[in-house]
């Protein structure tokens, strides 16, 4: 029985030492948050990105408008002359209108994709710069995690953990 008590005491001592050293070696968890979208909107260069995107979108919109005008003109011409057309000419004109509509639809889908690609291309340097500043502020202040508060990931946080001011300072934003 004494042997059992000694073994039990030794195991308890070992477990106690293991838990206390583990608790001492773990740093406290420190979590901060930033509204990343607001940060991007405040960054220098965002106005240039907006202007470039609006210009690019304008070019695509102009091209789309030209295609629609062409379609409308051909459709109106078809409607005004349909009564005097033979069946084969009607069928040919209808097929031409259908193909033009398909080209317009394809162009619209491609234009949306290209606009998204252009937006990503223009925003990526700002995103990378903002992420770098967030990472730098987090490391300098000992944060374990920094969350994007706009994503509704944070349900509760104290105002002291909002890193927006420090990150803006790091980027030189007023």
N, C-alpha and C positions, 0 to 999 in steps of 0.2 A: 504494500500500500504506500509506503514511504517512497518507493521507487517511482510509483505512478504519480505521486504528488510532485516529485522533483522533475519528472518529464513534463508534466502539465505546466509547471511554473516556467520551465525553460522554453517551452513552445509559446506560452503567453508572453514572456519577455521578448522572444524573437519577433512575434507578430506585432507587439507594441512598438518595438524599435523600427520595424519595416514600415508601419503606417505613419509613424511620426517623421521619419526621414523622407517618405514620399510626400507628405503634406508640406514639409519645409521646402522640398525641391521644386514644387509646382508654384509658378508665379500666379498671382491673382489674374483672373480673366478680366480684361478691360476692353469694352466694346464702345465704339463711337459710330456716328452716322453722318451722312452727308446727303443732301438732296442733289444728286448728280446732274439731273436735268437743269435745275436752276444754276448750278455751277457752270455747265456748258453755255447756258444762255448769257451768263455774265462775263464770259471769257473774251479777251481781245481777239479779234479775228472772226467772231461769229457773224458780224454784220457783212463782212466780205463773203462769207460762205452763203448767207441768205441772198445777197445780191447775185452771186454767181448761179445759185439754184433758180432764182426767179428768172434770170436771163435765159438759162438753159430750158426752163419750163416754157418760157415765151416762144422760143424757137420751135419746140415740139408742138405747142398749141397752134402756132401759125401754120405749120405743115398739116396738122390735123384739120384745121379750118379749110385749108385749100382743098384737101381731099373731100371734105363734106360738101363744099360748094360745087366741086366737079360732079359729085354724085347727084346733088339736087338738080343741077342743070340738065344732066343726062336724063334724070327721072322725069322732069317737067317736059323735056323734049319728047320723051317716049310717050307720056300721057297725051300730049297735044297731037301727036301723029299716029297713035295706036289704031284709031278707027280706020285709017287708010292703009295700014300695013298688012302685008301678007302674013300668014301664020309662021312661015320660016323666018321672016325678018323680026316679027314679034318675039319669037323664041330666042333668036340671036341677041336682041336688045335686052331681054329679060336676063339671059345668061350673063351678059356683059355687066348689067347692074348688080347681079348677085356676086360676081367676081370682085367688082369694085367694093361692095359692102364687106366682103370677106377680107380684102386688103386693108380697109379702114379698121376693121376689128383687130386684125393682126398688128397693124401699126400701133393702135391704141395700147394693146397689151405690151408690145415691145417698148413703147415710149414710157409706160409706167415702170417697167423693169429698169430701163436705162436711167430714169430719173432717180430711182432708189439707189442704183449703183453709184451715180454721180454724187448723191447725198452722202453715201457711206465714204466714198473717196475723199470728199472735201472735209467731212467731219472727223475722219480717223486721226489726223494729226492733233486736233484739239482734244479728242477723247484720250489719246495716248498721253498728251501733256497733263491733262487733268488727273488721269490715273496715277501718273508718276508723282504728281504733287500730293495726292491723297496718300500714296504709299510712303512718301517721305515724311509727311506730317505724322502719320501713324507710327512710323519707326521712331521718330524723334520724341514722341510723347508716350511711347510704350503701349500702344494699343494692340490688342491681340486680333481684333476684328473691327472692320469699318463697314457698315451696312449702308445700302442705298435706301434712304428713308422714303423715297417716292414710290417704291414698290410695295408699300404697306407691309414690309417685313418686320418693322419695329412696332410693337404694340404699346410699349412703354419705354420711355427714356428720360433721363434727367437732362435739363438744358445744358449742363456742363459737358455733355458728351457730343454736342453738335460741333463738328470740326469745320463747318463752312467758313467761318471767319479766318481760321488758321490756314486753310487751303487757299482761300482768296489772297491772303497776305503772301503766301508762298509764290503765287502766280502774278503778284503785283496788281491785283484787281482792287479797285476802291470799293 
